């Protein structure tokens, strides 16, 4: 998602006499819009004058704005001033909460991905889980504003999420429900984690794309190179995206030549904007495997798509989420904001793999090598990915070695890189 902060004039709705139009002439689009706006103004007027009890006009107008945006797509939102501030605090890097990214699907609050290292992540909440209740209150038809208020709070306070999970990957299987008691924490977003897998295979995991992701990844790769890295596994599983520019910067570490990484196209045919790599890439020749799954979305799909289109990396795992859309965040005059889908992403080969649940379009990138992972194994993998850091000690998993499950996707990636090393080695005489 590319955050575009633009200044927008406040829309003032005033009731006025309709301009006379001859019966035999067709109304212009502008006249038709004013006619439809009049319905909204009339509804507001009737509520204020005849509803059984007084209602706050601002509350009514915000409700109308939320209703309009809800007719668009799952990623467009109207944010009141409090929710807008919450979004800003998240962008700045930390906030108090349980650590999940959410969206609406089939009128239910749905997990896009848990954030690594957070209470929700450690508890085993998964992408695609439905949060059916928060502290016993149903989330059916809940607004994003109310969801943010319910999920976030002061560190140390408690909240219980009731979560429903499908046993099948296609969500057609039976659903099971359980409660997750969580304690809110300051959620700090760590963008890049890295380590050596063996003496010459490096590993870098990007949890999301923030302003610091590009420099952080370069620093991590330089550190791995000093440790003997000759090939790399780039893990983008459960990466929900983030800043478009950060995704382009990451792809540019591996793709040089000023080539197109991604382009965006909005409603206007002339609105196409190309985003290109730098002339030279510091790791252009580094053997690379990229890991993806159903929680890989947006900017993470941009990176995966570019690397796949240019055959620069082998993509391994499960089909990605399918969020190929651009949202602009437009601040409004009273402190509220509009998060609006304004364009779609396209890979260098012109692929826009946007999902559309209403039309049954699955969307998403298909990996070069598909490795199926059962839901229960995914949950255990999330837990063991979470690392404990201590001064002067090597990072270790929160899960003891005896309780770990094999990471088949990562193992397949290492097999590919080891095979590539053997095949590319010079033959002996």
Secondary structure by P-SEA (a helix, b strand, c coil): cbbbbbbbcbbbbbbcccccccccccccaaaaaaaaaaaaaaaaaaaaccccbbbbaaaaaaaaaaaaaaaccccbbbbcaaaaaaaaaaaaccccccbbbbbbcccccccccccccccccccccccccccccccccccccccaaaaaaaacccccbbbbbbbbbbcccccccbbbbbbbbbbbcccccccbbbbbccccbbbbbbcccccaaaaaaaaaaaaaaaacccbbbbbccccccccaaaaaaaaaaccccccccccccccccccbbbbbcccccccccccbbbbccccccaaaaaaaaaaaaaccbbbbccccccccbbbbbbbccccbbbbcccbbbbccccccbbbbccccccccccccbbbbbcaaaaaaaaaaabbbbcccccccccccccccccaaaaaaaaaaaaaaaaaaccccc
